[in-house]
Amino acid sequence: MSTIAVKRKGLGLGLVAWLLGIVFFLPIAWMALTSFHSETDAATNPPSFGAALTLDGYREFFGTGGGASPWPALINSTVASLASTLFVLLLALPAAYALSIRPVKKWTDVLFFFLSTKMLPVVAGLLPIYLFAKNTDMLDNIWLLVILYTSMNLPIAVWMMQSFLAEVPVAVIEAARVDGARLPTILARVVAPIALPGIAATALICFIFSWNELLFARVLTGVVAETAPVFLTGFITSQGLFLAKVCAASLVISLPVLAAGFAAQDKLVQGLSLGAVK
């Protein structure tokens, strides 16, 4: 293949990538623009691009007009997402170590079992979990969500980190053992620093899954442990206009995830590329 053909192919792939990026970005840009419109302008069809901009949607979201404050729900989402992600990492790291660096017998069957737990429809486990929470007085308790999010994200975290930890040089671990390091020390000071990009990618994905979870939070919480996605659904009513304030609320609630992804983008790219090439 000539140099000109290679350049044309690269240019074509670049244009396709840009087009796909624009297609994925357009809904977010539209949501952001709609959040700055009044409810009347936001509900027009076809959309009014030149409508006057206003902050009324954000004022209603933050409760300045006498509505409910979003801060308790945002704090609950932050606690549930961060705590569950931390617990997932603490449990997934030694499990992935056992399945990759010091593999157990039939470790592929173990990995498949972990992944098979994600095949159960979430709604199928909703009623048993609700009855358990009711009988144990755990309804409307943020720590119930922490436990649920930890158990829901643990299988995918073990699956991901197993491939990341498989890239850790065994010679480094053996050298640490010769120096007298025990397993907790090896995990914390040898394995974790080397696999940090993969751990960061796993943590970010678990955080996003926990932050966006709605079904269990909607059914198992009320007022005390209400999360941000549940608070967002409160703006949707059967009467009246609500599109602008829903877009404003969606944008604000999405900001922590976007900020976390932007802050960890270098680690995320490195982590997702681990294990791709030997």
PLY file of the C-alpha trace (Angstrom):
ply
format ascii 1.0
element vertex 278
property float x
property float y
property float z
element edge 277
property int vertex1
property int vertex2
end_header
0.00 0.00 0.00
1.44 3.38 -1.04
2.06 6.26 1.32
-0.77 8.29 -0.25
-3.23 5.43 0.25
-2.18 5.07 3.88
-2.67 8.81 4.45
-6.10 8.72 2.79
-7.11 5.77 4.94
-5.94 7.55 8.08
-7.78 10.71 7.03
-10.96 8.72 6.41
-10.77 7.00 9.78
-10.14 10.35 11.44
-13.22 11.87 9.80
-15.35 8.90 10.84
-14.08 9.23 14.42
-14.91 12.95 14.46
-18.39 12.31 13.05
-19.08 9.64 15.67
-17.81 11.97 18.39
-20.12 14.74 17.20
-23.08 12.36 17.05
-22.47 11.23 20.65
-21.89 14.81 21.84
-24.98 16.36 20.23
-27.51 15.04 22.81
-25.39 16.42 25.65
-25.04 19.79 23.91
-28.79 19.86 23.25
-29.53 19.03 26.88
-27.20 21.80 28.06
-28.80 24.34 25.71
-32.34 23.33 26.70
-31.48 23.70 30.39
-30.93 27.44 29.81
-34.33 27.95 28.16
-37.64 28.74 29.77
-40.16 25.93 29.99
-42.23 27.45 27.21
-39.29 27.76 24.84
-37.98 24.31 25.74
-41.33 22.73 24.82
-41.61 24.33 21.37
-41.64 22.09 18.31
-39.57 22.60 16.23
-36.97 23.67 18.80
-36.18 27.35 19.15
-32.40 27.75 18.91
-32.46 31.52 19.31
-34.70 31.61 22.39
-33.71 33.81 25.32
-31.47 32.16 27.90
-32.42 31.95 31.55
-31.30 30.24 34.77
-34.83 29.43 35.94
-34.30 25.68 35.47
-31.24 25.73 37.72
-32.99 27.89 40.30
-35.82 25.37 40.51
-33.36 22.47 40.73
-31.46 24.02 43.64
-34.70 24.89 45.41
-34.27 28.68 45.45
-37.93 29.04 44.54
-39.10 27.13 47.60
-38.68 23.61 46.25
-36.79 20.70 47.79
-33.03 21.03 48.09
-30.97 18.59 45.97
-28.00 18.55 48.35
-29.16 15.63 50.55
-29.72 13.49 47.45
-26.35 14.49 45.97
-24.61 13.70 49.25
-26.34 10.31 49.43
-25.25 9.47 45.89
-21.70 10.53 46.68
-21.55 8.42 49.86
-23.10 5.35 48.21
-20.91 5.57 45.10
-17.59 6.29 46.83
-18.10 3.81 49.69
-19.23 0.99 47.40
-16.36 1.65 44.98
-13.87 1.53 47.84
-15.29 -1.75 49.13
-15.29 -3.20 45.61
-11.60 -2.39 45.15
-10.68 -3.83 48.55
-12.45 -7.09 47.71
-11.65 -7.31 44.01
-7.89 -6.78 44.30
-7.08 -9.94 46.31
-9.64 -11.92 44.30
-8.09 -10.83 41.01
-4.64 -11.57 42.43
-5.71 -15.14 43.20
-7.13 -15.57 39.70
-4.22 -14.09 37.76
-0.86 -14.00 39.52
-1.46 -17.08 41.67
-4.25 -18.78 39.73
-6.50 -21.23 41.52
-7.68 -24.46 39.90
-10.22 -23.94 37.11
-9.86 -20.19 37.41
-11.69 -19.69 34.11
-14.77 -21.38 35.62
-14.50 -19.05 38.61
-14.40 -16.01 36.32
-17.41 -17.28 34.38
-19.29 -17.75 37.65
-18.53 -14.16 38.64
-19.74 -12.91 35.27
-22.83 -15.15 35.28
-24.12 -13.33 38.35
-24.60 -10.27 36.11
-26.86 -12.25 33.78
-29.75 -12.27 36.26
-32.24 -9.47 35.43
-32.07 -6.85 38.14
-35.83 -6.74 38.50
-35.87 -10.49 39.30
-34.02 -9.84 42.56
-35.94 -6.73 43.49
-38.75 -8.36 45.50
-36.52 -10.66 47.64
-34.18 -7.77 48.40
-37.13 -5.52 49.27
-38.56 -8.13 51.65
-35.14 -8.65 53.23
-34.68 -4.90 53.70
-38.17 -4.58 55.18
-37.69 -7.44 57.66
-34.30 -6.11 58.77
-35.44 -2.45 59.04
-32.98 -1.43 56.32
-35.44 0.40 54.07
-34.48 4.01 53.35
-30.95 3.32 54.60
-27.96 4.50 52.58
-25.81 1.62 53.79
-28.21 -0.86 52.20
-27.43 0.79 48.86
-23.71 0.61 49.63
-23.99 -3.15 50.19
-26.09 -3.64 47.06
-23.82 -1.55 44.84
-20.78 -3.38 46.16
-22.27 -6.78 45.38
-23.51 -5.61 41.96
-20.16 -4.15 40.85
-17.86 -6.76 42.39
-18.16 -9.37 39.58
-17.30 -6.95 36.78
-14.49 -5.46 38.90
-12.92 -8.89 39.48
-13.24 -9.69 35.78
-11.56 -6.44 34.74
-8.79 -6.46 37.35
-7.91 -10.08 36.60
-6.78 -9.05 33.12
-4.96 -6.00 34.50
-3.09 -7.93 37.18
-2.08 -10.61 34.66
0.27 -7.96 33.20
2.18 -7.54 36.49
5.65 -9.16 36.18
5.84 -12.24 38.37
9.56 -11.64 38.92
8.83 -8.43 40.82
6.45 -10.28 43.15
8.92 -13.10 43.69
11.62 -10.56 44.56
9.31 -9.01 47.16
8.66 -12.45 48.65
12.40 -13.11 48.88
12.74 -9.85 50.80
10.19 -11.15 53.30
7.12 -9.17 52.18
3.77 -10.70 53.12
0.71 -10.77 50.91
-0.89 -7.50 52.19
2.42 -5.71 51.64
2.80 -7.20 48.17
-0.71 -6.14 47.20
-0.36 -2.61 48.59
3.24 -1.76 47.65
4.01 -3.93 44.63
0.90 -4.99 42.75
-1.27 -1.88 43.28
1.28 0.70 42.01
2.03 -1.34 38.87
-1.67 -1.97 38.12
-2.76 1.55 39.14
-4.12 2.52 35.69
-6.25 -0.62 35.62
-7.44 -0.05 39.17
-8.34 3.54 38.29
-10.32 2.39 35.24
-12.16 -0.20 37.34
-12.91 2.34 40.06
-14.26 4.86 37.57
-16.58 2.32 35.93
-17.86 1.12 39.32
-18.41 4.71 40.42
-20.40 5.47 37.26
-22.54 2.34 37.65
-23.27 3.21 41.29
-23.97 6.87 40.60
-26.41 6.12 37.77
-28.30 3.25 39.46
-32.01 4.05 39.74
-34.19 0.96 40.17
-33.03 -0.21 43.61
-32.67 3.36 44.86
-36.20 4.16 43.71
-37.77 1.15 45.41
-35.64 0.86 48.57
-35.29 4.52 49.56
-37.71 7.23 50.54
-36.64 10.57 51.96
-33.56 9.90 54.11
-31.52 7.85 51.62
-32.89 9.32 48.38
-30.19 9.48 45.69
-29.67 12.00 42.89
-31.30 9.91 40.09
-34.37 9.40 42.28
-34.47 13.14 43.04
-34.28 13.80 39.30
-37.40 11.73 38.57
-39.37 13.97 40.94
-39.33 16.74 38.32
-41.30 14.63 35.83
-45.00 15.24 36.29
-48.17 14.31 34.41
-49.20 17.95 34.11
-47.34 21.12 33.24
-43.99 21.73 31.58
-40.82 20.28 33.04
-38.31 19.75 30.19
-36.00 22.69 31.02
-35.64 21.87 34.71
-35.18 18.16 33.96
-32.35 19.04 31.56
-30.83 21.37 34.18
-31.05 18.66 36.83
-29.62 16.03 34.46
-26.67 18.26 33.60
-25.86 19.02 37.24
-26.18 15.37 38.27
-23.93 14.32 35.37
-21.16 16.75 36.32
-19.52 14.57 39.06
-19.21 11.64 36.65
-17.88 13.87 33.87
-15.41 15.50 36.26
-14.20 12.10 37.53
-13.77 10.84 33.97
-11.88 13.97 32.92
-9.60 13.85 35.96
-8.78 10.16 35.43
-8.76 10.11 31.64
-5.03 9.33 31.34
-5.28 6.47 33.84
-8.49 5.30 32.17
-6.88 5.04 28.73
-3.82 3.27 30.15
-5.98 0.91 32.20
-8.32 -0.03 29.37
-5.33 -0.74 27.13
-3.72 -3.13 29.66
-3.97 -6.71 28.53
-4.87 -5.71 24.97
-1.39 -6.36 23.60
1.08 -8.90 24.88
0 1
1 2
2 3
3 4
4 5
5 6
6 7
7 8
8 9
9 10
10 11
11 12
12 13
13 14
14 15
15 16
16 17
17 18
18 19
19 20
20 21
21 22
22 23
23 24
24 25
25 26
26 27
27 28
28 29
29 30
30 31
31 32
32 33
33 34
34 35
35 36
36 37
37 38
38 39
39 40
40 41
41 42
42 43
43 44
44 45
45 46
46 47
47 48
48 49
49 50
50 51
51 52
52 53
53 54
54 55
55 56
56 57
57 58
58 59
59 60
60 61
61 62
62 63
63 64
64 65
65 66
66 67
67 68
68 69
69 70
70 71
71 72
72 73
73 74
74 75
75 76
76 77
77 78
78 79
79 80
80 81
81 82
82 83
83 84
84 85
85 86
86 87
87 88
88 89
89 90
90 91
91 92
92 93
93 94
94 95
95 96
96 97
97 98
98 99
99 100
100 101
101 102
102 103
103 104
104 105
105 106
106 107
107 108
108 109
109 110
110 111
111 112
112 113
113 114
114 115
115 116
116 117
117 118
118 119
119 120
120 121
121 122
122 123
123 124
124 125
125 126
126 127
127 128
128 129
129 130
130 131
131 132
132 133
133 134
134 135
135 136
136 137
137 138
138 139
139 140
140 141
141 142
142 143
143 144
144 145
145 146
146 147
147 148
148 149
149 150
150 151
151 152
152 153
153 154
154 155
155 156
156 157
157 158
158 159
159 160
160 161
161 162
162 163
163 164
164 165
165 166
166 167
167 168
168 169
169 170
170 171
171 172
172 173
173 174
174 175
175 176
176 177
177 178
178 179
179 180
180 181
181 182
182 183
183 184
184 185
185 186
186 187
187 188
188 189
189 190
190 191
191 192
192 193
193 194
194 195
195 196
196 197
197 198
198 199
199 200
200 201
201 202
202 203
203 204
204 205
205 206
206 207
207 208
208 209
209 210
210 211
211 212
212 213
213 214
214 215
215 216
216 217
217 218
218 219
219 220
220 221
221 222
222 223
223 224
224 225
225 226
226 227
227 228
228 229
229 230
230 231
231 232
232 233
233 234
234 235
235 236
236 237
237 238
238 239
239 240
240 241
241 242
242 243
243 244
244 245
245 246
246 247
247 248
248 249
249 250
250 251
251 252
252 253
253 254
254 255
255 256
256 257
257 258
258 259
259 260
260 261
261 262
262 263
263 264
264 265
265 266
266 267
267 268
268 269
269 270
270 271
271 272
272 273
273 274
274 275
275 276
276 277
